[in-house]
Amino acid sequence: MAVSTVGFLYPGHSAEDDYPRLEAMLREAGADVRLPLVHTDIGEDAHRVDALLEMGSAKRLAAKVSEVVALGAQAVVWSCTSASFVFGPRGAAEQVAELSGTAGVAASSTSFAFARAARELGLRRVAVAATYPEDVAELFAAFLRDAGVEVVSLRGSGIITAAEVGTWGREEVLTMAGAGDHRDAEAVLLPDTALHSAAYLADLELALGKPVLTANQVTVWEGLRLLGLQVDCPELGTLFGGRASAV
């Protein structure tokens, strides 16, 4: 049987090394999967609405689709949160439909991954701890609300570039997550694929005592979902069968 392969279109270079790490962890858990990644042209590196609309434009994604399909992708995910939710629910759905049509396989994006992961875990109320400026973070909250998820707390960090986000390590990630948590939130969401998180998922859930959903984590989960795969890998948090410890 052929290995299950999910392809990812990833903008620029920030935390792309999360994907081979996630692949290795899933394979260690017994999953016969490959997670190849192709970089799209990021254009202007800015968490600003006009720049994000251009970053996620159909022509930028289409320019790299053939490369990811050539790697054997049986499903494709646009691995960017901000340059998907910035289009709004309808626009984000059109973006995914165009991507699927171009690739000839099922497709999704990180924004829909967050909404579906929240639904999978039965989450009703969440806190959002974002790297973005507040206005961009609010667009993500609006996307979640449209999907039926209440955002009880929203915290933006005001970082403009993905390049800066990519320099953050464990302590910065844990600090942001803790600062963005809320007592009424059933989970904390960290929505930026430029943010390294794969190595810290267990630490995040241990520190907060509740599920934590991060962008690269949910993006990979969504890709596996498109192929009908469910993998138990507790190191990757509650979403992958782990258990968040109460604090």
C-alpha angles and dihedrals in degrees: 000000000000118000113260107252128193117185123209131203106209125186115235124316122306118105101358089128087074088077100062087043091053091046091052092049092049092048090049086055089056102263116139095215140136123203107192117182133205122193120232124207105270096200108195111009099226136126088223125122098241093046092047093051089054093044091056097040119135094244094055092050094042091053091068103032095096090055095054092043089051088059089064099261112175090185132015130214126194098227099210128096103188096044089054106041091044087073091059124237096297095043092046090052090051090049091055093044091053091047092051092048093051094044096041091225137084114289141187141162138234093258092059088043090061093048093048094044090053089051091047091056093043092241117171102168125035141170120226120213105185134182089212131096112271096257092055092043089054090057089057090050089051090051090053093047090053087054091054099259117129115222106212095177133021125189125178123193097204097234112155104191134054088216091066092045089054091061093062118110136195098293095050091048094049092046093052092047093049093047091050097048121107130198091235094050118104090200141003121236124206105193110193126096088199087068118091109231111139094093094046105047097104091044092050094052092044092051095047099034093223139074116294121199118199128188101247091041094054092041092059091043089053092051091052090047090056088059093046093250127143116186126190108218111149092190087070094059139247092320089065096044101282125132123235109223118230115244 
